Amino acid sequence: MTETSHGVNVIYEDNHIIVAIKPAGVLSQSDGSVSPDMLTVLKAYIKEKYDKPGDVYLGLVHRLDRPVSGVMVFARTSKAASRLSEQIRSNKIEKIYRCVVSGVLERSGRLENYLCKDENRNMVTVSDTMKPGFKPCFLDYKPIAVRDGLTLAEVKLGTGRPHQIRAQMSHSGYPLLGDQKYGEKDNKCKDVALQAFRLSFEHPVKHEILSFEAPFPSGYPWSLFA
């Protein structure tokens, strides 16, 4: 594992892809501000490590919300970007998340709803019935441990809608800790208690199945379950 600037750790790299762990608070790509983002950090890392002249190509094939940490894969060639994007479109990339929710989840289950995103507010609305402009979404969740009225859970996405886990879990009555958009402000939890901890996909050139995991987060509320 190689640590770059802004606490970004590279856990795998070859000529075709680079896999890194995004810290909470770091953007996936630049929003035009001076805030650090994964694309810029990793481009600088590649440029320095391999002494590359000019612009460095790096393809963003998926995103994580700014307050969410976890494993991300980036493409180092346009061919790799195209093939990884196709895996995402065809739902062949497996993403497993872990989160801490308010309340006690007693059993595993599935949430099936419909989401509509308001681009101006950068928020989604959840509906139990199909409405114009809404898209179907589902996820599977599994409780892992319960402490102090909170549940550590694993979530497997069935669809990749914006803010899906955060919005659906809140809609079901189990908001994520630290989620000011869809839950309640928690002064002890400065980021959303959500981590994309496992990412599995087919290598775009070698066609091997690769799987990567992020280490368990530190700090509250994760420390309750460590």
Protein Blocks (a to p, Z undefined) as FASTA:
>chain_A
ZZdehhiacfbdcfkbccddddehiafbdehiabdcfklmmmmmmmmmnopghjdddddf
bdcdfklgcdddddfbfklmmmmmmmmmnopaccddddddedjdfbdcdddddddddfkl
opacddfbdcehiacdddddddfbdcehiacdddddfbdcehklmmmmmmnopacehiak
lmccdfklmbdcdddfbccdddfklopacdddddddedjfklmmZZ
